[in-house]
Amino acid sequence: MRLIALGAALLVGAPLIGCASTSESNPGRTATEQLLMARAADLAVDGLRLPIPPGSRVFVENRYFQGEGSAYATSAVRGALSEAGFALADEKSQADAVFELRAGTMSLEQMRRVVGLPPLAVPINENFNVVSLPELSLYSRRDRIGVAEFSGFVYDARTGAPLGAVTPMVGEYRIRSHKVLMMVTWGQQSARPNERDPGDSWREF
């Protein structure tokens, strides 16, 4: 009888039980991927100099500098020029020189090294249906790398005469994680906001 009474109480109280859930957006890049690309851009423009006198007013032309992360990279270039002592112009008509940017790349790379068997996709019939086999390893290491390469040239804002070229600016930002026996993990699992140096992956837990 007690069990019946308990069951009845649960049924009566069930409609009164509430629950809550949260929803999350799913952007094209994770926070770690975005930070890897941003840190690579920051490193690429570190120490940027132009072949014109410091103090010159410069307009940064980014019409041909398109792609994911280009807005952040353009701002990083402008910040580097400001730190180098150049004045920034918002219009070509206000500038002494134009710095035209182009991007070699601003993207991500991933490299995995495995002592054992990596994940495999094995075909099982003539229709190329496959079955996925998980990694079977004693040790594996994953590197995730943000890579940026920019270059450009400078010309006179009034006459269009060439004033010089800027050699490729290159930056890489890498995080590394380790795994032993497919279960024990350590290292840099993600890029952290406001972190400019990821440190030693062997010491990160």
Secondary structure, DSSP 8 states (H G I E B T S, - for coil): -HHHHHHHHHHHHGGG-----------SS-HHHHHHHHHHHHHHTTT---SS-TT-EEEEE-TT--STTHHHHHHHHHHHHHHTT-EE-SSGGG-SEEEEEEEEEEEEEEEEEEEEE--EEEE-STT--EEEE--EEEEEEEEEEEEEEEEEEEEETTT--EEEEEEEEEEEEEEEEEEETTTEEEE--S--TT-S----GGG--
